[in-house]
Amino acid sequence: MPTRRYARSWVDVVTTLIDRIPGPPWVIYAILVVLSTAATVILRLLDGVFIDPLVIAFAALTFTPFAVTFYINRAATRALAEFRPALGELEREYDDFERRLGSASVGTGIVGAVVGITIVTLGNLTANGAWGVSSENSLATNVVTLATQYILNTSLLTFILHQVGNLQTITRIHRDATNIQLWNVRPHNAFARVTVLAALAITVPYVTAAIFSALQTENSVIAIVVIIGALAISTVLFVGPLVGMRRRLVAEKERQLSETDRVFEEVSASLRTELDAGDRSGAADYESAMGALGAERDRLRKVSTWPWSADTLRAFLTSLAIPILLWLLTSFLGRLLFA
C-alpha cells in the first residue's frame, strides 16, 4: 500500500530551518531565549514600568516549544527504529509511523495557530493588562509582548496537539504489533522515553508557572490545585500509552510460565511412570530436564513486564519532584527570614 504524503506544519518547517544552521540546534534555541528575554526586560526598563517576573518567564519560554518539538520528534523516530523488530505485520506501515511521529501535519499547525491566536487576543482584551500588554507601555513594548505571546501559544498548542496524536500512534503500535518477544526488552521500553518527555514538556512549565505565581501573590491554593492537576496529567501522559504494552507483556509472561509448568509436569509424570516400572536408566536425563525447566521458570518470573526502564521512571519522578521541592524550600526560607 503506498504511503500517503503530508506537508509538515509550520512549526516543523521552523525547526528544520534551525537544524540546518551550522552548529548544535540547542545553541540557536538558547540564543533565541536570551534575545526574547533581553528584549522584554530592556524595553520595560526603558519604559520605566513594573517588570512582572511571570511576564519575563513566559518571554524566556517563547521559543522553547520549537526546541521541545525538535528533540521529542527526534526521540520518537529513534524509538520507532528500536521498536521495529517487534512490529511484525505492521512493518508495512513503518514509513507512515515515522512520518506521524516525526512531524505534525499542516492541519495540526493551522488549528494550533488559530486557537493560540484566539487565546492571546481574548486574554489581552479582557485581562486589563495582566497579560503584559498595557497602555502604560510603549508601542514597541506591547508589540514585542504580543509577538512573544503569539509565538509561544501557537507553537505550544501545535506541539500539544501533535503529541496527543503521537500518543495515540504509540498506543496503536503497542496494541497491533505482532512480533513481541518477552526476552527482548529494548523494544518494549523504547517509547517510554518519548512519553516521559512529552509528559514533562507539557506539565513542568505549568508547575513552574504556578510556583512563580504563588511566590508572587502568596496565594498557594491555586498553585496547589494546578500542581496536583499537572501531576495527574503528567502521569496519564507518561503511563497511558504504555498500558497496552504492559498488558501484552503480562499476558505473554503468564503464557510462557504456564507452558513451562505444563512441560515440567509432563516430564515429572514420565519420570514417575518409569520409576514405578522399576526403570531408572533415564532418571538422570529427566532430572536434568526438570532442572533446566525449573531454571527457566525462575528466569521467567524475574523478567520485568513494565514497559520502561528504571532510569526512565527515576528521571520522570525526579523531574516532577525538583520544582515542588524548590517551591517548598523557597516558601520555608521566606517564612524563616521574614517572619
Buried (B, 14 or more C-beta within 10 A) or exposed (E): EEEEEBEBBBBBBBBEEBEEEEEEBEEBBEEBBEEBBEBBBEBBEEBEBEEBEBBBBBBBBBBBBBBBBBBBBBBBBBBBEBBBBBBEEBBEBBEBBBBBBBBBBBEBBBBBBEBBBEBBBEBBEEEEEEBBBBEEBBEEBBEBBBBBBBBBBBBBBBBBBBBBBBBEBBBBBBBEBEBBEBEEBEBBBBBBBBBBBBBBBBBBBBBBBBBBBBBEEEEBEEBEEBBEBBBEBBBBBBBBBBBBBBBBBEEBBEEBBEEBEEBBEEBBEEBEEBEEEEEEEEEEEBEEBBEEBEEBBEEBEEBBBBBBBEEBBEBBEEBBEEBBEEBEEEBEEEEEEEE
